[in-house]
Amino acid sequence: MSLFGMGGGSGAVDQNKIMAAEAELDMVTDMFNRLVDVCHQKCITPKYAEGELSKGESVCIDRCVAKYFQVNVQMGEHLQKMGPPGGGKLPGM
């Protein structure tokens, strides 16, 4: 079996699947970077007193990450319910 489950023995790779996988990786990387930035700014003081996270910082980061993912899931569900712009209907129909 070839890359991305493409059988047939030709060894050809579907470029559309590669592009979709790259786009998904870019989105996940972007979300992770934004999550790190937001939670770091919120939970970690600019003056590092210790090399390890304090209990308060650790709890803050846990809560921040949980809220971030919860909001992302809720927004995704809301956008799926909304569907494409205009409800997927063509004007005049």
Backbone torsions as a table, in degrees:
resi	resn	phi	psi	omega
1	MET	NA	137.4	-178.3
2	SER	-92.2	-177.1	-177.6
3	LEU	-55.5	138.8	178.5
4	PHE	63.0	28.5	173.9
5	GLY	72.9	17.9	179.8
6	MET	-83.2	110.3	178.7
7	GLY	-88.0	-163.8	175.4
8	GLY	101.3	-13.9	174.5
9	GLY	75.8	-3.1	-178.7
10	SER	-75.5	-20.4	-179.4
11	GLY	78.5	1.6	-179.8
12	ALA	-72.3	142.6	179.2
13	VAL	-110.3	131.9	179.6
14	ASP	-73.8	113.2	-177.9
15	GLN	-62.7	-31.7	178.2
16	ASN	-63.7	-38.6	178.6
17	LYS	-68.8	-37.8	177.6
18	ILE	-65.1	-44.6	179.4
19	MET	-63.4	-39.7	178.2
20	ALA	-65.5	-40.8	179.2
21	ALA	-66.3	-40.1	177.8
22	GLU	-65.2	-41.0	178.6
23	ALA	-64.1	-41.5	178.7
24	GLU	-65.2	-40.9	177.5
25	LEU	-62.5	-41.6	177.4
26	ASP	-61.4	-42.5	180.0
27	MET	-65.3	-42.6	179.9
28	VAL	-65.6	-42.6	178.8
29	THR	-62.8	-43.2	178.4
30	ASP	-62.5	-45.1	179.5
31	MET	-62.1	-43.1	179.4
32	PHE	-61.7	-45.1	-179.7
33	ASN	-63.4	-40.6	177.4
34	ARG	-66.5	-39.9	177.4
35	LEU	-59.9	-47.3	179.6
36	VAL	-61.2	-45.7	-178.9
37	ASP	-61.9	-49.0	-176.2
38	VAL	-64.4	-49.1	-176.4
39	CYS	-70.5	-32.5	177.2
40	HIS	-65.9	-46.6	179.7
41	GLN	-62.4	-37.6	-176.5
42	LYS	-76.9	-37.4	-167.3
43	CYS	-106.9	-22.0	-174.4
44	ILE	-110.5	125.1	178.8
45	THR	-71.0	149.4	-178.8
46	PRO	-63.8	-24.6	179.1
47	LYS	-95.5	107.0	179.8
48	TYR	-77.4	114.7	179.6
49	ALA	-91.7	-28.2	-177.1
50	GLU	-135.5	161.7	177.6
51	GLY	-78.4	-22.5	-178.8
52	GLU	-106.3	158.3	175.4
53	LEU	-70.3	142.0	172.9
54	SER	-77.6	168.1	179.2
55	LYS	-61.0	-42.5	179.1
56	GLY	-62.3	-43.1	178.5
57	GLU	-64.5	-41.3	-179.7
58	SER	-63.7	-44.1	178.5
59	VAL	-64.4	-42.5	179.1
60	CYS	-60.4	-44.6	-179.9
61	ILE	-64.6	-42.8	177.9
62	ASP	-57.7	-46.1	-179.4
63	ARG	-68.2	-40.5	-179.8
64	CYS	-61.7	-46.9	-179.9
65	VAL	-63.7	-43.4	179.9
66	ALA	-61.2	-44.2	179.2
67	LYS	-65.8	-40.2	-179.2
68	TYR	-60.0	-46.9	179.6
69	PHE	-69.1	-37.0	178.7
70	GLN	-62.0	-44.5	179.0
71	VAL	-65.1	-40.5	178.3
72	ASN	-61.3	-42.1	179.0
73	VAL	-64.8	-45.8	-179.4
74	GLN	-63.2	-40.7	178.7
75	MET	-66.2	-41.1	177.7
76	GLY	-61.2	-43.2	178.4
77	GLU	-64.4	-41.4	179.8
78	HIS	-64.1	-43.3	179.9
79	LEU	-66.5	-35.1	177.3
80	GLN	-66.5	-38.6	178.3
81	LYS	-65.2	-36.1	-179.7
82	MET	-68.8	-33.7	-179.7
83	GLY	74.5	-169.3	179.6
84	PRO	-67.0	159.6	179.8
85	PRO	-52.9	135.3	-179.3
86	GLY	78.2	12.1	178.8
87	GLY	71.1	15.7	177.8
88	GLY	79.5	5.5	-179.0
89	LYS	-99.5	144.0	176.3
90	LEU	-79.5	146.8	178.5
91	PRO	-58.1	140.2	178.6
92	GLY	84.6	6.6	-179.2
93	MET	-104.7	NA	NA
